[in-house]
C-alpha cells in the first residue's frame, strides 16, 4: 500500500472513531470527564469491525452451510 493510501485510510478510520465516540457521548447524556472512555470504546468497536484479528480475536469461521459450493447455501 502506498504511503498516501495508508495516510488516507488512517484519517478515515480516525474520523469514524471520533464520530462514533461523539455519538456515544451524546447518547449517554454528555457526561463530563468520560472522553477517553468513549474514545477507547469507539476505537475498539471500529477497529474490531474493520480488522477483527487486530485486537487478538480469532477470525470467525464460515459456517459449513455458507461455504462456497454448498447447494443448500442461501
C-alpha positions as CSV (number, residue, x, y, z in Angstrom):
1,X,0.0,0.0,0.0
2,X,1.4,3.4,-0.9
3,X,2.0,5.9,1.9
4,X,-0.7,8.3,0.6
5,X,-3.3,5.4,0.7
6,X,-2.2,4.4,4.2
7,X,-2.5,8.0,5.4
8,X,-5.9,8.4,3.8
9,X,-7.1,5.2,5.4
10,X,-5.7,6.2,8.8
11,X,-7.5,9.6,8.6
12,X,-10.8,7.9,7.6
13,X,-10.6,5.5,10.5
14,X,-9.7,8.3,12.9
15,X,-12.8,10.2,11.7
16,X,-15.0,7.2,12.2
17,X,-13.7,6.7,15.7
18,X,-14.2,10.4,16.5
19,X,-17.8,10.4,15.2
20,X,-18.7,7.2,17.0
21,X,-17.2,8.4,20.3
22,X,-19.1,11.7,20.0
23,X,-22.4,9.8,19.3
24,X,-21.9,7.6,22.4
25,X,-21.1,10.7,24.5
26,X,-24.3,12.4,23.3
27,X,-26.4,9.2,23.8
28,X,-25.1,8.9,27.4
29,X,-26.2,12.5,28.3
30,X,-22.8,14.3,27.6
31,X,-21.1,13.3,30.8
32,X,-18.0,15.3,31.8
33,X,-14.7,13.5,32.1
34,X,-15.5,10.4,30.0
35,X,-14.0,11.4,26.7
36,X,-11.2,8.8,26.9
37,X,-13.8,6.1,27.9
38,X,-15.9,6.9,24.8
39,X,-12.8,7.2,22.6
40,X,-11.4,3.8,23.6
41,X,-14.7,2.1,23.3
42,X,-15.3,3.5,19.8
43,X,-11.7,2.7,18.8
44,X,-12.2,-1.0,19.9
45,X,-15.5,-1.2,18.1
46,X,-14.4,0.4,14.8
47,X,-11.1,-1.4,14.6
48,X,-12.8,-4.6,15.6
49,X,-15.2,-4.3,12.7
50,X,-12.5,-3.4,10.2
51,X,-9.9,-5.9,11.3
52,X,-11.2,-8.5,13.9
53,X,-7.8,-10.1,14.3
54,X,-6.2,-6.7,15.0
55,X,-7.3,-6.9,18.6
56,X,-6.2,-10.5,19.0
57,X,-9.5,-12.1,18.3
58,X,-9.8,-15.2,16.2
59,X,-11.3,-14.8,12.8
60,X,-14.8,-16.3,12.7
61,X,-15.0,-19.4,10.7
62,X,-17.6,-19.5,7.9
63,X,-20.4,-22.0,8.9
64,X,-20.4,-25.1,6.6
65,X,-23.8,-24.2,5.3
66,X,-22.5,-20.9,4.0
67,X,-19.3,-22.2,2.4
68,X,-18.9,-21.9,-1.3
69,X,-20.1,-24.9,-3.3
70,X,-22.8,-25.9,-0.9
71,X,-26.1,-26.1,-2.9
72,X,-28.1,-25.5,0.3
73,X,-26.4,-22.2,1.0
74,X,-28.6,-19.1,0.6
